Amino acid sequence: MTQKILLVEDDATTADFIVKGLHEQGLAVDHAKTGRDGLFHAIDGSYDAIILDRMLPGMDGMAVLGAIRAAGIATPIVILSARSAVEDRVAGLTAGSDDYLTKPFAFAELLARLRLLMRRASAGPANAVETALTCKDLDMDLLSRKVKRNGRLLDLQPREFRLLEYLIRHKEQVVTRTMLLEGVWDYHFDPGTNVIDVHVSRLRKKIDAEGESPLIHPVRGAGYRLGARE
Amino acid sequence: MTLTLRSLTRVALEEDAQSFASSLTRDVRTAYAGQGRVGARNFSALRLLFSEGQAPVLLMIDKEGRPLLGNLMRWPAGLHEGWNVVVLARTGSDQADTIGVLVTRLPSGERLLAGQALENDQRLSGIVDRATGTTLIFALPLALFAAFAAVRIINARVDDINATAKAVSEGRLSHRVSLDGSGDTFDRLAITLNAMLDRIETLISELRVVTDGLAHDLRSPLTRLKVRLDRAETEQNPTARSTAIALANEEADRLLAMLTTALQISRAEAGIGQDHFEPFNLSTLTQDLAELYAPLIEDRGFELKTDISPDVAVRAHRELMVQGIGNLIDNALKYGASPIQLMAGQTATHAWVEVRDRGVGIPATQRAEALRRFGRLDPSRTGFGAGLGLSLVQAVARLHGGTIELGDAKPGLIIRLSIPL
């Protein structure tokens, strides 16, 4: 079943760019140009995710967010905002959004995060008691902190372990550098550096032995994906 | 003077009491005549209740001396008919009341005393109230006139403040509120306002400098971006074209990072973020950063050494500290030479983080310039605070009320960020 996204964005260029991009990914999109309109759509329709711009004419984004949550609608919401200060991000998340992207953003970033939120929402309550994660021939034992590939024990640093854990938990999904920085290091900004790349390349060297097919694939313009080769 | 006043007051009080006693007596006797003992008793109870402010004293006894109504327990000794001023000892207290009462005998043989306590606070306040009322009637016009005059003076001072505010909001920043030298409330207000205007003027001129500098510094990267996009447009070869677009994109990213940092700097300079301080372990944070950068540092062929004192607890803006320290490490990578040392510790008053490298360092004479704008904006640099170098760290230090110090590692550079504990 095609997933449906609601985009609440007043800027025509940004909206156009997002709508086109989402269509190309096989997602259906409804576009509301004002806060009030967005609120009506959100309450009426059943969307798999909502993209909400913070600065909207009339009813502003934060008010729309508050109203949607007050109406008991749990649809995952990503806020788009030009305001990048940590205080604004915290305010947005506390008010009930599930993610916060600062403008300008790469479409790949928005897409990766949207997919993550939609997958999380449809997966139901988190299974917090899992003790092992697997992907193909890679096994991670979360209790003993041991990782094996094809039965071969890997020697990973604690941070490398956490990095691999994040990738495996999001297997077959595009994970951006900023998502990794947030999920593994708890830093909330774009370093603009290839700091993350170096960490990932170290990890790849450790998990891909001679002759084994690579598990971690770089995704151009986006980030990385752990899983089967496409 | 005081004695006369007191005796005058006493006379006034007594005259007052006598007329009160007369009217109370009359009223009780009327009630008795009309409704008998029961009616008189009810009337008295009500009357006593309502005239409480006047400290009334009332007692009616029958021929046998038994109390019939009133608020006294027994008939005082030594009373004669007519006006009496006696001192009554109150049962159960060592306070004595002086009372002035009118004693009369009813036709049916009962005796009645009615009056009030003299030299009683309640009575005094009653008299004072009446006096005040009289004074007010005379004072009101005077007060109105004084208020009118005061308003005129206040208006004049307020108008001056208004005019200054208007001038400032129109951009004439150097206007100040004038003082009249009297040191009064308005002068004090003027001093406070002027201090505030001084601060605003400084901030705005600093901002002008930053935005002027920033606008100038943006020209080069923007030109580069334009060049790349132009090339992408004219490029026929598809591969070369996408490469050109990708490079243009990178340039745009660098520009954005630069602007974001410039914004962060101005926010930090303006003191925004001070209410987002939280307690955390600076040692852990520094260690985490070392770990984040370690692979990159090694890849560049540098050695990283750490010497971090454990458990340095601070109360600071976590994210800005991360960016500031990251900035320092990044600078060392770009401009310094191996080995890079990352250290953290604390003194009695401050927590500090230090980055040392073994490069060429910065000569003492150029250190001030370096802190202002480290080596012009160089967008070919990547990393935290791309291009704005130490300006951000400086702003972060200032936000926390701390400092940045540059030193000589002989050879090399020492940069220390200190914040108060």
Interface residues (C-beta under 8 A of the other chain):
Chain A: S84 A85 V86 E87 P104 R159 W185 Y187 H188 F189 D190 P191 G192 T193 N194 V195 V198 H199 R202
Chain B: D253 R254 L256 A257 T260 L263 Q264 R267 I272 G273 H276 D288 E291 L292 Y293 P295 L296 D299 E319 V322 Q323 G326 D330 T382 G383 F384 A386
